[in-house]
């Protein structure tokens, strides 16, 4: 073989490897950004719920003034949950669990608040309360969809960074596995209903 032919072959191989590395890196960046975007969607839905809570509490407050403890519990849970911020690029299982626990406390407090409403027929018939309750229910559904979308996107990203040969690029450029939303502790047990 001539020296010029060998040089052309070497240049072609280097160009193919460079093209593969650039293409692979760019696809990992896109997937990483997609995970961050899905996380932002989760936070948006939780924020929507947090924004509805003061209106719901104020509506109930007018009818159930002596349910002060329940109302304060909802406000405190909301306050704690809105203070926890998670950076989507540093989403460790521990941070996600802390975030999920705070949001679970809000869900629990809202459940108690809605249970209180059963004792007040006038409140249950109040149009404002009914609208807020419907919006809250819709928001809970949106939260579930956003969490599912986040988990699916994180799974796609995690799979990509673990598969050969992209795992080489992921290791070189510091792409790390993303955490998933998981069922809350005790979710496997059905709630006890008493009449």
KEBATI-48990 format. One record per residue (C-alpha): x, y, z; residue number from 1. Coordinates in steps of 0.25 Angstrom, whole numbers, always signed. Example, Ala and Ser with C-alpha at 12.3 -4.5 7.8 and 13.67 -1.06 7.14 Angstrom:
<pts>
(pt (+49, -18, +31), 1)
(pt (+55, -4, +29), 2)
</pts>
This chain:
<pts>
(pt (+0, +0, +0), 1)
(pt (+4, +14, -3), 2)
(pt (+7, +24, +8), 3)
(pt (-4, +33, +3), 4)
(pt (-15, +22, +3), 5)
(pt (-11, +18, +18), 6)
(pt (-13, +33, +22), 7)
(pt (-26, +34, +15), 8)
(pt (-31, +21, +22), 9)
(pt (-26, +26, +36), 10)
(pt (-33, +40, +33), 11)
(pt (-46, +33, +29), 12)
(pt (-45, +24, +42), 13)
(pt (-42, +36, +51), 14)
(pt (-54, +44, +44), 15)
(pt (-64, +32, +46), 16)
(pt (-60, +31, +61), 17)
(pt (-61, +47, +62), 18)
(pt (-74, +47, +56), 19)
(pt (-79, +35, +65), 20)
(pt (-74, +42, +77), 21)
(pt (-81, +56, +73), 22)
(pt (-94, +49, +69), 23)
(pt (-94, +41, +82), 24)
(pt (-91, +52, +91), 25)
(pt (-101, +61, +85), 26)
(pt (-112, +50, +86), 27)
(pt (-108, +48, +101), 28)
(pt (-109, +63, +103), 29)
(pt (-123, +64, +97), 30)
(pt (-127, +52, +105), 31)
(pt (-122, +59, +118), 32)
(pt (-129, +72, +115), 33)
(pt (-142, +64, +112), 34)
(pt (-141, +58, +126), 35)
(pt (-139, +72, +132), 36)
(pt (-151, +77, +124), 37)
(pt (-160, +65, +129), 38)
(pt (-155, +69, +143), 39)
(pt (-159, +83, +141), 40)
(pt (-173, +78, +137), 41)
(pt (-174, +70, +150), 42)
(pt (-170, +82, +158), 43)
(pt (-180, +91, +150), 44)
(pt (-192, +81, +154), 45)
(pt (-188, +81, +168), 46)
(pt (-187, +96, +168), 47)
(pt (-201, +97, +162), 48)
(pt (-206, +89, +174), 49)
(pt (-199, +97, +184), 50)
(pt (-205, +110, +177), 51)
(pt (-219, +104, +179), 52)
(pt (-218, +100, +193), 53)
(pt (-219, +115, +199), 54)
(pt (-232, +116, +191), 55)
(pt (-237, +103, +196), 56)
(pt (-233, +106, +211), 57)
(pt (-240, +120, +210), 58)
(pt (-253, +114, +205), 59)
(pt (-253, +103, +216), 60)
(pt (-249, +113, +226), 61)
(pt (-262, +120, +225), 62)
(pt (-270, +108, +227), 63)
(pt (-262, +100, +237), 64)
(pt (-255, +111, +246), 65)
(pt (-253, +101, +257), 66)
(pt (-245, +91, +249), 67)
(pt (-233, +100, +251), 68)
(pt (-223, +88, +253), 69)
(pt (-227, +82, +240), 70)
(pt (-226, +96, +232), 71)
(pt (-212, +99, +239), 72)
(pt (-207, +85, +235), 73)
(pt (-210, +87, +221), 74)
(pt (-203, +101, +221), 75)
(pt (-191, +95, +228), 76)
(pt (-190, +83, +219), 77)
(pt (-191, +93, +207), 78)
(pt (-181, +102, +212), 79)
(pt (-171, +91, +215), 80)
(pt (-173, +85, +201), 81)
(pt (-171, +98, +194), 82)
(pt (-158, +100, +201), 83)
(pt (-151, +87, +196), 84)
(pt (-144, +90, +182), 85)
(pt (-138, +79, +175), 86)
(pt (-128, +82, +164), 87)
(pt (-131, +73, +152), 88)
(pt (-116, +71, +148), 89)
(pt (-114, +66, +162), 90)
(pt (-126, +57, +165), 91)
(pt (-121, +47, +174), 92)
(pt (-130, +36, +180), 93)
(pt (-129, +42, +194), 94)
(pt (-133, +56, +189), 95)
(pt (-144, +51, +181), 96)
(pt (-149, +43, +193), 97)
(pt (-149, +56, +201), 98)
(pt (-157, +63, +191), 99)
(pt (-167, +52, +190), 100)
(pt (-168, +51, +205), 101)
(pt (-172, +66, +206), 102)
(pt (-182, +65, +194), 103)
(pt (-188, +52, +201), 104)
(pt (-190, +61, +214), 105)
(pt (-198, +71, +205), 106)
(pt (-206, +59, +199), 107)
(pt (-209, +54, +213), 108)
(pt (-213, +68, +218), 109)
(pt (-222, +70, +207), 110)
(pt (-228, +57, +209), 111)
(pt (-232, +61, +223), 112)
(pt (-237, +74, +218), 113)
(pt (-246, +68, +208), 114)
(pt (-251, +58, +219), 115)
(pt (-254, +70, +228), 116)
(pt (-263, +75, +216), 117)
(pt (-272, +63, +218), 118)
(pt (-277, +69, +231), 119)
(pt (-282, +82, +225), 120)
(pt (-293, +80, +215), 121)
(pt (-293, +95, +212), 122)
(pt (-279, +94, +208), 123)
(pt (-281, +82, +200), 124)
(pt (-291, +90, +192), 125)
(pt (-283, +102, +190), 126)
(pt (-280, +105, +176), 127)
(pt (-266, +111, +179), 128)
(pt (-262, +98, +187), 129)
(pt (-267, +89, +177), 130)
(pt (-259, +96, +166), 131)
(pt (-246, +96, +174), 132)
(pt (-248, +81, +178), 133)
(pt (-250, +78, +163), 134)
(pt (-237, +86, +160), 135)
(pt (-230, +79, +171), 136)
(pt (-234, +65, +166), 137)
(pt (-230, +69, +152), 138)
(pt (-217, +74, +157), 139)
(pt (-214, +61, +164), 140)
(pt (-217, +54, +151), 141)
(pt (-207, +63, +144), 142)
(pt (-197, +60, +155), 143)
(pt (-198, +45, +152), 144)
(pt (-196, +47, +137), 145)
(pt (-184, +56, +139), 146)
(pt (-178, +47, +149), 147)
(pt (-180, +35, +139), 148)
(pt (-174, +43, +127), 149)
(pt (-162, +47, +136), 150)
(pt (-160, +32, +140), 151)
(pt (-161, +28, +125), 152)
(pt (-151, +39, +120), 153)
(pt (-141, +36, +132), 154)
(pt (-142, +21, +128), 155)
(pt (-139, +24, +113), 156)
(pt (-127, +33, +118), 157)
(pt (-122, +22, +128), 158)
(pt (-123, +11, +118), 159)
(pt (-115, +20, +107), 160)
(pt (-104, +23, +117), 161)
(pt (-102, +8, +121), 162)
(pt (-102, +2, +107), 163)
(pt (-90, +0, +99), 164)
(pt (-83, +8, +93), 165)
(pt (-90, +20, +98), 166)
(pt (-86, +16, +112), 167)
(pt (-72, +20, +108), 168)
(pt (-77, +34, +105), 169)
(pt (-85, +35, +117), 170)
(pt (-74, +32, +126), 171)
(pt (-64, +41, +118), 172)
(pt (-74, +53, +119), 173)
(pt (-80, +50, +133), 174)
(pt (-94, +46, +130), 175)
(pt (-100, +40, +142), 176)
(pt (-112, +31, +144), 177)
(pt (-125, +39, +148), 178)
(pt (-134, +35, +160), 179)
(pt (-148, +30, +158), 180)
(pt (-161, +34, +165), 181)
(pt (-165, +21, +173), 182)
(pt (-177, +18, +181), 183)
(pt (-178, +24, +195), 184)
(pt (-174, +15, +207), 185)
(pt (-187, +8, +211), 186)
(pt (-194, +10, +198), 187)
(pt (-196, -5, +196), 188)
(pt (-206, -5, +208), 189)
(pt (-220, +0, +205), 190)
(pt (-225, +11, +214), 191)
(pt (-234, +7, +225), 192)
(pt (-248, +12, +223), 193)
(pt (-257, +14, +235), 194)
(pt (-272, +18, +236), 195)
</pts>
